[in-house]
Amino acid sequence: MTGLLHGNHHDAARTDTVLSVQNLSVTFPTDDGNVRAVRDVSYQLRPREVLGIVGESGSGKSVSSMAVMGLLPSTAKVTGSIRYRDRELVGLSYKDMQSVRNNGVAMIFQDPMTSLNPVYTIGWQLAEAYRAHHSVSKKAAWAKAIEALELVGIPQPDRRAAQYPHEFSGGMRQRVVIAMAIINDPDVIIADEPTTALDVTVQAQILETLLRLRDEVNAGIIMITHDLGVVAGMVDRVQVMYGGTVVESGPVEEVFDRPRMPYTVGLLGSLPNPARLGQRLTPITGAPPSLINLPRGCAFSPRCPLAVDACRTEEPPLLGTERGDHTTRCHRWQHLASLPRPRALFEHEEIGVIENPAALIEADPGIPVAEEAHTVELRLPYEGRNP
């Protein structure tokens, strides 16, 4: 195992939890009122565990991770507790927080070009990241940079280290950002939508790299994404966020196979599924709530097909379900559990939907296919196909 992996803080004698977030809330004051971006979020992360945090844009995923990293603007009001290895991070000074960042908790950002300086070589930037936390020579830091590039799967790392960010592809740049995150051997890696701008094959390689690193450096990983496919393939536990708070939490197989929150059912129903070829996706009608004027009761109640009066007046706490480690913020989870096909809650009757459009096209290649629903007799899920 390479020298990069030797660190004195992956010690079996240490506490089992590397990161503990309790009742975290983040509020931003604005001219229109207080934006309650994160409300009462709690989770724990253990070494080598991968925690997925999912939800649509504006649900509070990224803000909660920026709070952990101490990267929020000074106007943000952060309450609750963030403990890294028994050290409280809320209220820590900028200087003290810098020692925690990268050395203990590292972050991989969504866009690698904003994380890399275009005028310095890749190797120089990695070496500087290492020297910021270690008293070593430039030569030793450069060797460490090459080692980190090799670890994330960049070929010819000694040659590539002398190149600039613009000479790397998007996937390679993202690997460099991952190398920068792990060069100081952190206990926790927060990956904020690390595969958003990448094509599917590169996405798979990046996720594989992260999982391999988890095994090699024993880090716990928090994977923030809106892509449920990413979550299904790599995380151990998942938290679903909506309206700034956690609405469902549990082992990933349990949450995906037996969702106990209508919002999770809707999210899963909006995923493309090869078994439903020719049938439309089932979107959740309506829009996410304003974080300034949250609805009374459950934040999802205006869009929820199961909502009753209690849902509109009182926000439920995170309730235990029939599985102790699976929790949901839903008054009606038991009713949801009793439904034979929960997905049907969000389905709408469509006219002209056919079971097997691929077979139809094979039988008659000249069949007309139109883009817009109001001009078509037959709706097929192939965009840009000419008649």
C-alpha positions as CSV (number, residue, x, y, z in Angstrom):
1,M,0.0,0.0,0.0
2,T,1.3,3.4,-0.9
3,G,2.6,5.9,1.5
4,L,-0.3,8.2,0.9
5,L,-2.5,5.7,2.8
6,H,-0.5,5.8,6.0
7,G,-2.1,8.1,8.5
8,N,-2.1,8.2,12.2
9,H,-5.7,9.1,12.5
10,H,-7.3,5.8,11.1
11,D,-6.8,4.3,14.5
12,A,-9.0,1.4,15.6
13,A,-8.9,2.7,19.1
14,R,-10.8,5.9,18.0
15,T,-14.5,6.4,18.3
16,D,-16.6,4.5,15.8
17,T,-18.3,7.7,14.5
18,V,-16.1,10.1,12.5
19,L,-18.7,12.7,11.8
20,S,-21.9,13.4,13.9
21,V,-24.4,16.0,12.8
22,Q,-27.2,16.7,15.2
23,N,-30.2,19.0,14.7
24,L,-28.3,21.1,12.2
25,S,-30.3,24.2,11.0
26,V,-29.1,27.0,8.6
27,T,-30.9,30.2,8.1
28,F,-30.0,33.0,5.7
29,P,-31.5,36.5,6.4
30,T,-32.8,38.3,3.3
31,D,-34.9,41.4,2.5
32,D,-37.9,39.2,1.9
33,G,-37.5,37.2,5.2
34,N,-35.4,34.4,6.6
35,V,-34.6,31.6,4.2
36,R,-34.7,28.3,6.2
37,A,-32.3,26.4,4.0
38,V,-31.7,23.5,6.4
39,R,-34.0,22.4,9.2
40,D,-33.2,20.0,11.9
41,V,-30.9,17.6,9.9
42,S,-29.1,14.8,11.8
43,Y,-26.9,12.0,10.7
44,Q,-23.8,10.0,11.7
45,L,-21.0,8.7,9.5
46,R,-18.7,5.8,10.3
47,P,-15.3,4.9,8.8
48,R,-15.7,3.3,5.3
49,E,-19.4,4.0,5.2
50,V,-21.0,5.7,2.2
51,L,-24.0,7.9,3.1
52,G,-26.2,9.2,0.2
53,I,-28.1,12.5,0.5
54,V,-30.6,13.0,-2.3
55,G,-33.3,15.4,-3.2
56,E,-34.2,17.9,-5.9
57,S,-32.5,21.3,-6.3
58,G,-33.2,23.6,-3.3
59,S,-33.8,20.8,-0.8
60,G,-30.8,21.8,1.3
61,K,-28.3,19.1,0.4
62,S,-25.4,21.3,-0.6
63,V,-26.0,23.9,2.2
64,S,-25.8,21.2,4.9
65,S,-22.5,20.0,3.5
66,M,-21.1,23.6,3.2
67,A,-22.1,24.0,6.9
68,V,-20.0,21.0,7.8
69,M,-17.0,22.4,5.9
70,G,-17.4,25.9,7.5
71,L,-17.8,27.4,4.0
72,L,-21.0,29.3,4.5
73,P,-21.0,33.2,4.3
74,S,-20.8,35.0,7.7
75,T,-24.4,36.1,7.4
76,A,-25.6,32.5,7.7
77,K,-27.0,31.5,11.1
78,V,-25.9,27.9,11.9
79,T,-27.4,26.1,14.9
80,G,-27.1,22.5,16.1
81,S,-24.0,20.4,16.4
82,I,-21.4,19.2,14.0
83,R,-18.8,17.0,15.7
84,Y,-15.8,15.6,13.9
85,R,-13.9,13.1,16.0
86,D,-15.5,14.6,19.2
87,R,-14.5,18.1,18.2
88,E,-17.3,20.6,17.8
89,L,-17.1,22.5,14.5
90,V,-20.0,24.9,14.9
91,G,-18.5,28.2,16.0
92,L,-14.9,27.3,15.2
93,S,-12.7,30.1,14.0
94,Y,-11.7,30.3,10.3
95,K,-8.1,29.4,11.2
96,D,-9.1,26.3,13.3
97,M,-11.5,25.3,10.6
98,Q,-8.7,25.3,8.1
99,S,-6.8,22.6,10.0
100,V,-9.9,20.4,9.9
101,R,-10.5,20.9,6.2
102,N,-8.6,18.6,4.0
103,N,-6.7,17.1,6.9
104,G,-9.9,15.6,8.4
105,V,-12.8,16.5,6.2
106,A,-12.3,17.1,2.5
107,M,-14.8,18.1,-0.2
108,I,-15.0,17.3,-3.9
109,F,-16.9,20.0,-5.7
110,Q,-19.3,19.7,-8.6
111,D,-17.2,21.7,-11.2
112,P,-13.5,20.8,-11.2
113,M,-12.6,24.0,-13.2
114,T,-13.7,26.2,-10.3
115,S,-11.5,24.1,-8.0
116,L,-8.4,24.2,-10.1
117,N,-6.2,27.3,-10.9
118,P,-5.7,27.5,-14.7
119,V,-2.2,29.1,-14.4
120,Y,-0.5,26.5,-12.3
121,T,0.4,22.9,-13.2
122,I,-1.7,20.1,-11.7
123,G,1.3,18.8,-9.8
124,W,2.1,22.2,-8.3
125,Q,-1.4,22.6,-7.0
126,L,-1.5,19.1,-5.5
127,A,1.9,19.6,-3.9
128,E,0.8,22.9,-2.4
129,A,-2.3,21.3,-1.0
130,Y,0.0,18.8,0.7
131,R,2.6,21.3,1.9
132,A,-0.2,23.4,3.5
133,H,-0.5,20.7,6.1
134,H,2.9,19.1,6.2
135,S,6.4,20.4,6.7
136,V,8.1,18.7,3.8
137,S,10.4,19.7,1.0
138,K,9.1,20.7,-2.5
139,K,10.6,17.5,-3.9
140,A,8.8,15.3,-1.3
141,A,5.5,17.1,-1.9
142,W,5.9,16.7,-5.7
143,A,6.4,12.9,-5.2
144,K,3.2,12.9,-3.1
145,A,1.3,14.7,-5.8
146,I,2.4,12.0,-8.4
147,E,1.4,9.3,-5.9
148,A,-2.1,10.9,-5.5
149,L,-2.6,11.1,-9.3
150,E,-1.6,7.4,-9.6
151,L,-4.1,6.5,-6.8
152,V,-7.0,8.0,-8.7
153,G,-6.2,6.2,-11.9
154,I,-4.5,8.9,-14.0
155,P,-2.1,7.2,-16.5
156,Q,1.5,8.4,-16.7
157,P,1.1,10.5,-13.5
158,D,4.7,11.9,-13.5
159,R,4.1,13.4,-17.0
160,R,0.6,14.5,-16.4
161,A,1.6,16.3,-13.2
162,A,3.5,18.8,-15.3
163,Q,0.5,19.7,-17.4
164,Y,-2.2,22.4,-16.8
165,P,-5.9,21.9,-16.1
166,H,-7.0,22.8,-19.7
167,E,-4.9,19.9,-21.0
168,F,-7.1,17.4,-19.1
169,S,-10.6,16.1,-20.1
170,G,-13.6,16.7,-17.8
171,G,-13.3,13.2,-16.3
172,M,-9.6,13.6,-15.7
173,R,-10.0,17.0,-14.1
174,Q,-12.6,15.5,-11.7
175,R,-10.0,12.8,-10.8
176,V,-7.5,15.5,-10.1
177,V,-10.0,17.2,-7.7
178,I,-10.5,13.8,-6.0
179,A,-6.7,13.4,-5.7
180,M,-6.6,16.9,-4.1
181,A,-9.3,15.9,-1.6
182,I,-7.5,12.7,-0.5
183,I,-3.8,13.8,-0.6
184,N,-3.9,14.7,3.1
185,D,-5.6,11.3,4.0
186,P,-8.9,12.6,5.3
187,D,-11.4,10.7,7.5
188,V,-14.4,12.1,5.7
189,I,-14.9,12.9,2.0
190,I,-17.9,15.0,1.0
191,A,-18.7,14.6,-2.7
192,D,-21.1,17.3,-3.9
193,E,-22.6,16.0,-7.1
194,P,-19.2,14.9,-8.4
195,T,-20.5,13.3,-11.6
196,T,-23.1,15.9,-12.8
197,A,-21.3,17.3,-15.9
198,L,-19.8,13.9,-17.0
199,D,-21.0,11.4,-19.5
200,V,-22.3,8.0,-18.2
201,T,-19.1,5.9,-18.7
202,V,-16.9,8.6,-17.0
203,Q,-19.5,8.8,-14.2
204,A,-19.1,5.1,-13.6
205,Q,-15.3,5.4,-13.5
206,I,-15.4,8.3,-11.0
207,L,-17.8,6.4,-8.7
208,E,-15.6,3.3,-8.9
209,T,-12.5,5.5,-8.0
210,L,-14.3,6.9,-5.0
211,L,-15.3,3.4,-3.7
212,R,-11.8,2.1,-4.3
213,L,-10.4,5.0,-2.3
214,R,-12.9,4.4,0.5
215,D,-11.4,0.9,0.8
216,E,-7.8,2.1,0.6
217,V,-7.9,5.2,2.9
218,N,-10.7,4.0,5.2
219,A,-12.6,7.3,4.7
220,G,-16.3,7.7,5.2
221,I,-18.0,9.3,2.2
222,I,-21.0,11.5,2.0
223,M,-22.4,11.4,-1.6
224,I,-24.7,14.4,-2.4
225,T,-26.7,13.9,-5.6
226,H,-30.0,14.2,-7.3
227,D,-29.3,11.1,-9.3
228,L,-31.0,8.1,-7.6
229,G,-29.1,5.7,-9.9
230,V,-25.8,6.9,-8.5
231,V,-27.1,6.3,-5.0
232,A,-28.5,2.8,-5.6
233,G,-25.2,1.6,-6.9
234,M,-22.8,2.8,-4.3
235,V,-24.2,4.0,-0.9
236,D,-24.9,2.0,2.3
237,R,-27.5,4.4,3.7
238,V,-29.6,7.1,2.1
239,Q,-31.3,10.3,3.4
240,V,-34.0,11.9,1.2
241,M,-34.3,15.7,1.7
242,Y,-37.2,17.9,0.9
243,G,-38.0,21.5,1.9
244,G,-34.7,21.8,3.8
245,T,-35.2,18.7,6.0
246,V,-34.8,14.9,6.0
247,V,-38.0,13.2,5.0
248,E,-36.8,9.6,4.9
249,S,-33.7,7.8,6.0
250,G,-32.5,4.2,6.1
251,P,-30.5,1.5,4.4
252,V,-30.5,2.1,0.6
253,E,-32.2,-1.2,-0.3
254,E,-34.9,-0.8,2.3
255,V,-35.7,2.8,1.2
256,F,-35.7,2.0,-2.5
257,D,-37.7,-1.3,-2.2
258,R,-40.1,-0.2,0.5
259,P,-40.3,3.6,0.5
260,R,-42.4,5.0,3.4
261,M,-42.7,8.6,2.3
262,P,-44.8,9.6,-0.8
263,Y,-42.1,12.0,-1.9
264,T,-39.6,9.1,-2.2
265,V,-42.2,7.1,-4.1
266,G,-42.5,10.0,-6.5
267,L,-38.8,10.4,-7.0
268,L,-38.4,6.7,-7.8
269,G,-41.3,6.8,-10.2
270,S,-39.7,9.7,-12.1
271,L,-36.6,7.5,-13.0
272,P,-36.4,6.0,-16.5
273,N,-37.0,2.3,-16.4
274,P,-36.3,-0.1,-19.3
275,A,-39.3,-2.3,-18.2
276,R,-41.6,0.7,-18.9
277,L,-40.6,1.3,-22.5
278,G,-43.2,3.4,-24.3
279,Q,-44.8,4.6,-21.0
280,R,-44.3,8.1,-19.7
281,L,-42.4,8.9,-16.6
282,T,-44.6,9.8,-13.7
283,P,-43.5,13.3,-12.5
284,I,-44.6,14.8,-9.2
285,T,-47.0,17.6,-10.0
286,G,-46.4,21.1,-8.5
287,A,-43.1,22.7,-7.4
288,P,-40.9,22.5,-4.3
289,P,-41.9,24.9,-1.5
290,S,-40.4,28.3,-0.9
291,L,-37.9,28.2,1.9
292,I,-39.1,31.6,3.1
293,N,-42.8,30.7,3.2
294,L,-42.9,27.0,4.0
295,P,-46.4,25.6,4.1
296,R,-47.9,24.7,7.5
297,G,-47.6,21.1,8.4
298,C,-45.7,18.7,6.1
299,A,-43.7,20.6,3.5
300,F,-44.7,18.0,0.9
301,S,-48.5,18.1,1.7
302,P,-49.4,20.5,-1.2
303,R,-48.1,18.0,-3.7
304,C,-48.9,14.8,-1.9
305,P,-51.8,12.5,-3.1
306,L,-52.2,11.0,0.4
307,A,-52.4,14.3,2.4
308,V,-55.1,14.7,4.9
309,D,-55.9,17.6,7.3
310,A,-53.3,16.5,9.9
311,C,-50.6,16.7,7.2
312,R,-51.5,20.3,6.4
313,T,-51.5,21.5,10.0
314,E,-48.7,19.6,11.8
315,E,-45.3,18.6,10.5
316,P,-44.6,15.1,11.6
317,P,-41.3,14.2,13.4
318,L,-39.0,11.5,11.9
319,L,-41.0,8.4,12.8
320,G,-39.7,4.9,13.1
321,T,-41.3,2.4,10.6
322,E,-41.6,-1.4,10.9
323,R,-37.8,-1.5,10.5
324,G,-36.0,0.2,13.4
325,D,-33.2,1.8,11.2
326,H,-35.7,3.1,8.6
327,T,-37.4,6.4,9.5
328,T,-39.9,8.7,7.7
329,R,-41.4,12.1,8.2
330,C,-44.9,11.0,7.2
331,H,-48.2,10.8,9.2
332,R,-49.5,8.3,6.7
333,W,-46.6,5.9,6.2
334,Q,-48.6,2.9,7.4
335,H,-51.3,3.6,4.8
336,L,-48.6,4.0,2.2
337,A,-47.1,0.6,3.3
338,S,-50.5,-1.1,2.8
339,L,-50.9,0.0,-0.8
340,P,-50.2,-2.8,-3.3
341,R,-48.7,-0.4,-5.9
342,P,-47.6,2.9,-4.2
343,R,-46.3,4.1,-7.5
344,A,-49.8,4.3,-8.8
345,L,-50.3,7.4,-6.6
346,F,-48.4,9.6,-9.1
347,E,-49.5,7.9,-12.4
348,H,-51.9,9.6,-14.8
349,E,-53.8,8.0,-17.6
350,E,-52.2,8.7,-20.9
351,I,-53.9,8.5,-24.3
352,G,-52.1,6.6,-27.0
353,V,-49.4,5.1,-24.8
354,I,-48.4,1.7,-26.2
355,E,-46.7,-1.2,-24.6
356,N,-43.8,-2.0,-27.0
357,P,-43.0,0.9,-29.4
358,A,-39.7,-0.7,-30.4
359,A,-41.5,-3.7,-32.0
360,L,-43.9,-1.3,-33.8
361,I,-41.0,0.6,-35.4
362,E,-39.3,-2.7,-36.4
363,A,-42.5,-3.8,-38.1
364,D,-43.0,-0.5,-39.9
365,P,-40.0,1.7,-40.1
366,G,-42.0,4.4,-41.8
367,I,-44.3,4.9,-38.8
368,P,-44.7,8.7,-38.1
369,V,-43.1,9.8,-34.8
370,A,-43.8,13.4,-33.6
371,E,-42.1,15.4,-30.9
372,E,-45.1,17.3,-29.4
373,A,-48.0,15.5,-27.6
374,H,-50.7,17.6,-29.3
375,T,-49.6,16.7,-32.8
376,V,-49.2,12.9,-32.4
377,E,-51.3,9.9,-32.7
378,L,-48.5,7.8,-31.3
379,R,-46.1,9.0,-28.6
380,L,-42.7,7.3,-28.6
381,P,-39.7,8.0,-26.2
382,Y,-37.2,8.5,-29.0
383,E,-36.2,12.2,-29.2
384,G,-34.9,13.6,-32.5
385,R,-35.9,10.5,-34.6
386,N,-36.9,11.4,-38.1
387,P,-40.0,9.7,-39.6
